[in-house]
């Protein structure tokens, strides 16, 4: 399946996707941003007009790694809930490029920063996010950003909680997915249950990415996937990302920022 769409500027690449109008060079990144030098770079900031630089002092969670001084962007309406860093967003984007024309599932979108990066890679995306119904500001911001990126017709926003809404969609639509991104509720067994439902409805060739794997509860989801036969790997970023994969697909290599000495927390040493 391939939707042939043309962006407002009439720009699309040879496969029918128009992330090309967002392409940039590494040298164009702002001071404080880092992206692995082997990655394709896109800059989608214009799709997020309220985006601003967050303040580390606003972060109360002790698991936030403030020692990694990469730019941390936020929507000012939600100053304690930031975006993926530029490097983390590009891990997501460059992994998603392997799944053009395939179905993807995102659990936790916030205002759509990760959503836009996945959709611009050509993934046909279902996104489950409870705040879409509980906070109208989240819905308005997310919809606005998807429209500005010209990907709103390729993203299915689903207000509600995982895994309940994932199960509903899989059963009702007979849906399976090849690409997944888990960045939902980090507490208790939620990440583990997210990982289980993704495993249940994953295609044979599939990839599942996690954000905030520095949280032991999130790492439990990755540990479950490893226990049922998935390959796993860590990406050294501000909050540590991770990937699980199986079948005829391999995640891209990532070169962490050489300015830092990267260490692996004890709870992740068996998952690297």
Order of alpha helices (4+ residues) and beta strands (2+ residues): beta-beta-beta-beta-alpha-beta-alpha-beta-alpha-alpha-beta-alpha-beta-alpha-beta-alpha-beta-beta
